[in-house]
Amino acid sequence: MTGDQRNPRGKLLIVDDEVELMRALCESLTDAGFEARGLSDPALAADALREGEPDVLLSDLMMPGTDGIQLLRRCLETDPHLVGIIMTGQGTIQTAVEAMKAGAFDYVLKPFRLQQVLPVLDRAMEVRRLRRENANLRRYVQRLAFESDRYRIVGSGPAVRKVVQLIEKVAPTTATVLVRGPSGTGKELVARAVHGNSARRDKPLVTVNCATLQETLLESELFGHEKGAFTGADRAKPGLFEVAEGGTLFVDEVAEMAPALQAKLLRVLEDGHYRRVGSTQERRADVRIIAATNKPLEAEQKAGRFREDLFFRLSVITVDLPALKDRREDVPELIQHFLHTRQVGRGLMTVDPAARSLLCRYDWPGNIRELANVLERAQILAEGSVITPDDLPENLAPGGEVPAAGEDPTPTTGPDDLDRVERQHVRDVLQRHGGNKVQAAKALGVSRRTLYRLIDKYKLSGE
């Protein structure tokens, strides 16, 4: 059965061993504008996925030989971007929790009216669209070469998309690049990506931070000096422009450079000429400049602290990096990236849903650098292979609030009532173990500290 091919609401695969119900659901959803295909045999689902590439799997929970959760897991191995919805007449807490753990987007209770399931399907279609866009962006990012996985640009949101597109355009050119953004947002990663995808990739990438050196030392560091040029200069020393010959010089925190040095940097940008400190000999540098700053250079320029001509010369191409709080959609991907590339002394670790929610909700004043440090600390403190809220700094959970363990921080994942589901689940486990918190925590798979936080959050102490 097919819906309106000109503007379908999406493609559905409906699996239910109750043939009449499955056919009625296919017909109703086709009339509602979906392209729906029905199966009564779950063993045929894998072939149907390959043939029709559906957007959403709508599967019954209890079927002969398998169940909807097992079927969803198998289908996600074939198509990891598939969105799964479980239909069940057994609306227990455990069913909801198991469905979410298996990767289900939502579950619906049978019997249901068509008008109840249509909004769920529309939200599922939006999730499918976003998953496809993110996958396309990841493939796009993979077109860029990175020196290692550790220094890869990570993220699927629109801000990262814009940065990646700009890098791909500017890298093959010889243009000067100015990278702007708050501290810890990854400005050096952009410089590495520009250099690594340019014709200069086989030559050095040299970095200097203007904020860490005094004016005289910075001048010597950049341009070199001759023997006897100043006290302690017992031999000649080449500068970073010479070291980076043929390659790229990354000038970080360029706004901290003194006015006299700004003039000398401008001359190199204009005609490539410079002199070592204490020398009268002109030298010529074949070096590409990438500068970075966390200050608004327009304001620095108006205040007389930064040369207008240097500002215009540096900002031929400007790459703006947002704060991490303005690209929260990338936090889950960044978490996975750091856990894979910055393992601390043991095997690969994971983050439980409650801790992940805290990480995604925090504002990250230190941006990506702070996130990386928090995850490194959490790996050291974690008792097992799973990072929990107990392993995170207290400031990540204002007021001691801990999100529901099944809650997903993104608005496109999970049912709206997961808080209620989690509260009931914790309550049931506590009752099942007679209030014994040690046994209940073990059954829930959390630490006792996390259990006490959940008890406080859901006000279960009186029960």
Secondary structure as GFF3:
##gff-version 3
##sequence-region A 1 463
A	DSSP	beta_strand	11	15	.	.	.	ID=ss1
A	DSSP	alpha_helix	19	31	.	.	.	ID=ss2
A	DSSP	beta_strand	35	39	.	.	.	ID=ss3
A	DSSP	three_ten_helix	42	44	.	.	.	ID=ss4
A	DSSP	alpha_helix	45	52	.	.	.	ID=ss5
A	DSSP	beta_strand	56	60	.	.	.	ID=ss6
A	DSSP	beta_strand	62	63	.	.	.	ID=ss7
A	DSSP	beta_strand	66	67	.	.	.	ID=ss8
A	DSSP	alpha_helix	68	78	.	.	.	ID=ss9
A	DSSP	beta_strand	83	88	.	.	.	ID=ss10
A	DSSP	alpha_helix	93	101	.	.	.	ID=ss11
A	DSSP	beta_strand	104	109	.	.	.	ID=ss12
A	DSSP	alpha_helix	114	141	.	.	.	ID=ss13
A	DSSP	three_ten_helix	149	151	.	.	.	ID=ss14
A	DSSP	alpha_helix	158	170	.	.	.	ID=ss15
A	DSSP	beta_strand	177	180	.	.	.	ID=ss16
A	DSSP	alpha_helix	187	196	.	.	.	ID=ss17
A	DSSP	beta_strand	205	209	.	.	.	ID=ss18
A	DSSP	three_ten_helix	210	212	.	.	.	ID=ss19
A	DSSP	alpha_helix	215	223	.	.	.	ID=ss20
A	DSSP	beta_strand	224	225	.	.	.	ID=ss21
A	DSSP	beta_strand	237	238	.	.	.	ID=ss22
A	DSSP	alpha_helix	240	243	.	.	.	ID=ss23
A	DSSP	beta_strand	248	252	.	.	.	ID=ss24
A	DSSP	three_ten_helix	254	256	.	.	.	ID=ss25
A	DSSP	alpha_helix	259	271	.	.	.	ID=ss26
A	DSSP	beta_strand	273	274	.	.	.	ID=ss27
A	DSSP	beta_strand	283	284	.	.	.	ID=ss28
A	DSSP	beta_strand	288	293	.	.	.	ID=ss29
A	DSSP	alpha_helix	297	302	.	.	.	ID=ss30
A	DSSP	alpha_helix	308	314	.	.	.	ID=ss31
A	DSSP	beta_strand	317	320	.	.	.	ID=ss32
A	DSSP	three_ten_helix	324	326	.	.	.	ID=ss33
A	DSSP	three_ten_helix	328	330	.	.	.	ID=ss34
A	DSSP	alpha_helix	331	341	.	.	.	ID=ss35
A	DSSP	beta_strand	350	351	.	.	.	ID=ss36
A	DSSP	alpha_helix	353	361	.	.	.	ID=ss37
A	DSSP	alpha_helix	367	381	.	.	.	ID=ss38
A	DSSP	beta_strand	386	387	.	.	.	ID=ss39
A	DSSP	three_ten_helix	389	391	.	.	.	ID=ss40
A	DSSP	three_ten_helix	394	396	.	.	.	ID=ss41
A	DSSP	three_ten_helix	398	400	.	.	.	ID=ss42
A	DSSP	alpha_helix	418	432	.	.	.	ID=ss43
A	DSSP	alpha_helix	437	444	.	.	.	ID=ss44
A	DSSP	alpha_helix	448	457	.	.	.	ID=ss45
###
